[in-house]
Amino acid sequence: MIGEWLDIGWLQEIPVRGSRTIPVEGGEEIAVFRTGDDKVFALVNRCPHKGGPLSQGIVHGHSVACPLHNWNIALATGQAQGEDKGCTPVIPVKISAGRVLICRASTLKAAA
């Protein structure tokens, strides 16, 4: 851990246009996504519609499609797109020397 940031591994350990999950306290998971242009985003791994595992969805551009009902969720904001309504909590993320870091305080809030 670096201060308030939790080091979760190397950028290249996250597949391009894919994700990996990080368990947090309380049984919750954080999904960390890597886009085709190497941007990294983190969301609570739960669709706001029916709770589907977003980490198993298809990443396209800066969105992910929920594998259960195909809701598109913006990776930067967690907002459902189009006519769909709802929001998934966003976890701040940054890259430092090729390492992916997520905000520790936000992961604790996600678990609460």
C-alpha positions as CSV (number, residue, x, y, z in Angstrom):
1,M,0.0,0.0,0.0
2,I,1.2,3.5,-0.8
3,G,-0.5,5.9,1.6
4,E,-4.2,5.9,0.7
5,W,-3.6,3.9,-2.5
6,L,-3.6,0.1,-2.7
7,D,-1.2,-1.4,-5.2
8,I,-3.1,-4.2,-7.1
9,G,-0.4,-5.1,-9.7
10,W,1.1,-4.4,-13.1
11,L,-1.0,-2.7,-15.8
12,Q,-0.1,-5.6,-18.2
13,E,-1.7,-8.1,-15.8
14,I,-5.1,-6.7,-16.8
15,P,-6.1,-7.9,-20.3
16,V,-6.7,-5.2,-22.9
17,R,-10.5,-4.7,-23.2
18,G,-10.9,-6.9,-20.2
19,S,-10.8,-6.8,-16.4
20,R,-9.8,-8.4,-13.2
21,T,-11.5,-8.4,-9.8
22,I,-10.2,-7.4,-6.4
23,P,-12.0,-8.7,-3.3
24,V,-12.6,-6.1,-0.6
25,E,-14.0,-6.3,2.9
26,G,-17.6,-7.2,3.3
27,G,-17.6,-9.7,0.4
28,E,-17.8,-7.0,-2.2
29,E,-15.6,-7.0,-5.4
30,I,-14.0,-4.2,-7.3
31,A,-13.7,-4.7,-11.1
32,V,-10.7,-3.0,-12.7
33,F,-11.0,-2.5,-16.4
34,R,-8.4,-1.8,-19.1
35,T,-9.6,-0.3,-22.4
36,G,-8.2,-0.7,-25.8
37,D,-6.4,2.7,-25.4
38,D,-4.8,1.6,-22.1
39,K,-7.0,3.7,-19.8
40,V,-7.8,2.0,-16.5
41,F,-11.1,2.4,-14.6
42,A,-12.4,0.7,-11.4
43,L,-16.1,0.1,-10.5
44,V,-17.9,-1.9,-7.9
45,N,-18.4,-5.2,-9.7
46,R,-22.2,-4.9,-9.7
47,C,-24.6,-3.7,-12.4
48,P,-27.1,-1.2,-11.0
49,H,-29.9,-3.0,-12.8
50,K,-29.9,-6.6,-11.5
51,G,-26.5,-6.8,-9.8
52,G,-24.8,-8.6,-12.7
53,P,-21.0,-9.1,-12.5
54,L,-19.7,-6.2,-14.7
55,S,-16.2,-7.8,-14.8
56,Q,-17.7,-10.5,-17.0
57,G,-19.1,-8.0,-19.5
58,I,-17.6,-6.9,-22.8
59,V,-15.5,-3.7,-22.7
60,H,-16.1,-1.5,-25.8
61,G,-14.6,2.0,-25.9
62,H,-14.9,3.4,-22.4
63,S,-18.0,1.4,-21.5
64,V,-18.8,-2.2,-20.3
65,A,-21.9,-4.1,-21.2
66,C,-23.5,-6.1,-18.4
67,P,-23.4,-9.8,-19.2
68,L,-27.0,-10.3,-17.8
69,H,-29.1,-7.8,-19.6
70,N,-26.6,-5.8,-21.8
71,W,-26.9,-2.5,-20.0
72,N,-24.0,-0.3,-21.0
73,I,-22.2,1.3,-18.1
74,A,-19.8,4.2,-18.5
75,L,-16.5,3.3,-17.0
76,A,-15.5,6.8,-16.0
77,T,-18.8,7.6,-14.2
78,G,-20.5,4.3,-13.5
79,Q,-23.7,5.7,-15.1
80,A,-26.0,3.5,-17.1
81,Q,-26.1,4.9,-20.7
82,G,-29.0,5.4,-23.1
83,E,-32.5,5.1,-21.7
84,D,-31.3,2.9,-18.8
85,K,-31.1,4.5,-15.3
86,G,-28.8,3.7,-12.5
87,C,-25.2,4.1,-11.3
88,T,-22.4,1.8,-10.1
89,P,-20.0,3.3,-7.6
90,V,-16.7,4.4,-9.2
91,I,-13.3,3.7,-7.4
92,P,-10.5,6.2,-8.1
93,V,-7.6,4.6,-9.9
94,K,-4.2,5.7,-11.1
95,I,-1.1,4.3,-12.7
96,S,2.3,4.8,-11.2
97,A,5.5,3.4,-12.8
98,G,3.4,0.8,-14.6
99,R,1.6,-0.3,-11.4
100,V,-2.2,0.0,-10.9
101,L,-3.3,1.7,-7.7
102,I,-6.9,2.0,-6.4
103,C,-8.1,4.4,-3.7
104,R,-8.2,2.4,-0.4
105,A,-10.7,4.7,1.2
106,S,-13.2,4.2,-1.7
107,T,-12.8,0.4,-1.5
108,L,-13.8,0.6,2.2
109,K,-16.9,2.6,1.4
110,A,-17.8,0.1,-1.4
111,A,-17.7,-2.7,1.2
112,A,-19.9,-0.8,3.7
